[in-house]
């Protein structure tokens, strides 16, 4: 916290801003420097905040988003005006869709040039209106303490998300006398005793209930409390899209997660359930399989929806019972329910999960299912695993178990290029834990040079690039609609291992399954960032199908265009 003397002394707007960030507990900022916020950079020179100099604003924003996921505190990203702000907007969108607290700071043209379309000028309030919880331009340095505190509160309260503040260049230079604010505190709802009684009454009447957890605003304490409640009540727990680390997969209550390649047995179980207790998740299209597992507006399952933001409850689905509450407050106050009547149903759900998640070796020279299983066995739940977007990710989602909250990071927004920047943030926060990221060849090339950031910051992440020479997800859709007519989805790739070495990282290429484990051990022992390139057969497009099988099915069904 700034000293009392500093609070009444004349300071530049940049110094006032940085003092507020220190006051609110910011320890790291991710960004790319720009002339529009040089005064803030100068203030950071003397501040106890680490500035991570990313290679691209999209990488910086994804680092901040991952930081917010891992800490439940706003990850902070600072970018310059125009191209800087637009480049980083992908990370703001991910923070919005993933309900992750973020503070996105943007340099702006001087106040005297506003409205003239000066070099790189944009209206950030209009631009970020659909991407953020709030976007504001700070035109008076004396209001910086007020608006920064409001940004932190909004980013962490209700449904968490990103907040954008833009600062004209001269606002950061101008001197002002203003007192610091007070440290922010998130605002979270809690359930009433009568509401909890109604939840327990409805659960007690059910025969096939499921607890579905996910979304933002969680904590390790909330995850432990949720698991304890489920186990004491013999409830089967389902995790929403890319939230499978919320419950220990070894728990007898764990039934799997709803994703782009959901276990058919789990999908059937969701359809057949007679009550869904949904806590923390907003029930998006992937979790609900395009709104078919749970159908709007009134689901056939009795729906109890516990969510921290009243504006989200009832927006798509009409719940039979709604509670405005944070996940932590809900699970720390609700008492278990006698689950004798549905214990067998829950046990069967866990058995189905175990069967679905067991890797079965195939005939591939480099078998991704076996590789993922070996990673799981070697790391034994100790690592933080980041999974980028793409078809390759389905192997990781299906075959890699997670044992503790926030041991897994994935972009629910489906944005490619997330994994390497997120790994940088994860290793910064947890230098003593292994940090492994899986990324496809297409996604890696969208943020490849953040590997150089990891080298500069001395963060020994391990990047596993799954190279199948294509945009795999789009190729799969293409083959279903236009079998055999490949266009625009092939990739001619560089030597990724050589690229890693050029950045100063350890790099190896792997072509056979038996080469993987020795290479992984060398990567973990390298003492610097490492990249392992897996040169896989593109025919293996997912764990359950090949390109040939997709073509054959499309031809047989007559669905091809």
Secondary structure, 3 states (H helix, E strand, C coil): CCCHHHHHCEEEHHHHHHHHHHHCCCCEEEECCCHHHHHHHHHHCCCCCEEEECCCHHHHHHHHHHHHHHHCCCEEEEECCCHHHHHHHHHHHHHHHCCCCEEEEEEECCHHHCCCCCCCCCCHHHHCCCCCCEEEEECCHHHHHHHHHHHHHHHHCCCCCEEEEEEEHHHHHCEEECCCCCCCCCCCCCCCHHHHHHHHHHHHHCCCEEEEECCCCCCHHHHHHHHHHHHHCCCEEEECCCCCCCCCCCCCCEEEECCCCCCHHHHHHHHHCCEEEEECCCCCCCCCCCCCCCCCCCCCCEEEEEECCCCCCCCCCCCCEEEECCHHHHHHHCCCCCCHHHHHHHHHHHHHHHHHCCCCCCCCCCCHHHHHHHHHHHHCCCCEEEECCCCCHHHHHHHCCCCCCCCEEECCCCCCCCHHHHHHHHHHHCCCCCEEEEEEHHHHCCCCCHHHHHHHCCCCCEEEEEECCECHHHHHHHHHHCCCCCCCCECCCCCHHHHHHHHCCEEEEECCHHHHHHHHHHHHCCCCCEEEEEECCCCCCECCECHHHHHHHHHHHCCCC
